[in-house]
């Protein structure tokens, strides 16, 4: 199990507010051969995005456990900011030098940008 071996970036839990009980539902992992731990992220609709310690950005469709998009550092410069824009599934990504990028996420895609 990826979650027990430490390869899970984050987990989705189901919680019952009346009993204060919760159970893990899914573990979200990185594509094979990629590394990184969760630094910051955002959720919009059924999609989650995470900035990783490797300087990459990963996107998941929350209904499946696999990473759907992998965005490596741009021109050897790590990503330092990631946030869903207010428009439908547009992703803002930034670097420490002030460069900002806008990406459109197509939910049907499963690729490396």
C-alpha positions in Angstrom: 0.0 0.0 0.0 1.5 3.4 -1.0 0.0 5.1 2.0 1.7 2.7 4.5 5.0 2.9 2.6 5.1 6.7 2.9 4.5 7.6 -0.8 1.2 9.2 -0.2 1.2 13.0 -0.5 -2.1 13.5 1.3 -5.2 11.6 2.3 -9.0 12.2 2.0 -10.9 11.4 5.1 -14.7 11.0 5.7 -15.9 12.5 9.0 -19.0 12.2 11.0 -19.5 15.5 12.8 -22.0 13.9 15.3 -19.7 11.2 16.5 -16.4 13.0 15.7 -15.2 9.8 14.1 -13.3 9.7 10.8 -11.9 7.1 8.4 -9.4 7.4 5.6 -11.1 7.1 2.2 -8.3 7.6 -0.4 -4.5 8.2 -0.5 -3.2 10.4 -3.2 0.2 9.5 -4.7 2.7 10.8 -7.1 3.5 9.3 -10.5 6.2 6.6 -10.4 9.7 7.9 -10.2 8.7 11.4 -8.8 9.4 12.6 -5.3 8.3 15.4 -3.0 6.3 16.1 0.1 3.3 18.4 0.4 4.2 22.1 1.0 1.0 24.0 0.1 -2.1 23.4 -2.0 -5.6 24.2 -3.0 -8.9 22.5 -3.8 -11.5 23.5 -6.3 -14.5 21.5 -7.5 -13.3 17.9 -7.6 -9.6 18.8 -8.2 -6.7 19.2 -5.8 -3.3 20.8 -6.5 -0.2 20.6 -4.5 3.2 22.4 -4.4 5.8 19.8 -3.5 9.3 20.1 -1.9 10.8 18.9 -5.2 9.6 22.2 -6.7 7.0 20.5 -8.9 3.3 20.9 -9.0 0.9 17.9 -9.0 -2.9 17.9 -9.8 -5.3 15.2 -8.8 -8.9 14.5 -9.7 -10.2 13.7 -6.2 -12.4 10.8 -7.5 -9.3 8.8 -8.4 -6.0 8.3 -6.5 -3.6 8.8 -9.3 -1.9 12.1 -10.1 -3.5 13.4 -13.4 -1.0 16.2 -14.2 2.7 16.6 -13.3 4.2 20.1 -13.8 8.0 20.0 -13.2 10.0 23.1 -12.3 10.0 25.6 -15.3 13.5 26.3 -16.7 15.2 24.7 -13.6 13.3 27.2 -11.3 11.1 25.6 -8.7 7.5 26.6 -8.4 6.9 28.6 -5.2 3.1 29.3 -5.4 0.1 27.4 -6.6 -3.5 28.4 -6.4 -6.7 27.8 -8.3 -8.0 31.1 -10.0 -11.5 32.3 -9.5 -12.4 31.2 -13.1 -13.3 27.6 -13.9 -10.3 25.4 -13.3 -7.5 27.9 -14.2 -4.4 27.4 -12.2 -2.0 30.2 -11.1 1.6 29.1 -10.6 4.4 31.4 -9.6 8.1 31.4 -9.0 10.3 33.3 -6.5 11.6 35.7 -9.2 8.0 37.1 -9.6 7.1 35.2 -12.8 3.4 34.1 -12.9 1.9 31.5 -15.2 -1.8 30.7 -15.9 -2.7 27.2 -16.9 -6.1 25.8 -17.9 -6.8 22.4 -16.5 -8.8 20.1 -18.6 -10.3 17.4 -16.4 -10.1 14.8 -19.2 -6.3 15.2 -19.5 -3.8 12.9 -17.9 -0.5 14.2 -18.9 2.7 16.0 -18.1 2.5 19.7 -19.0 
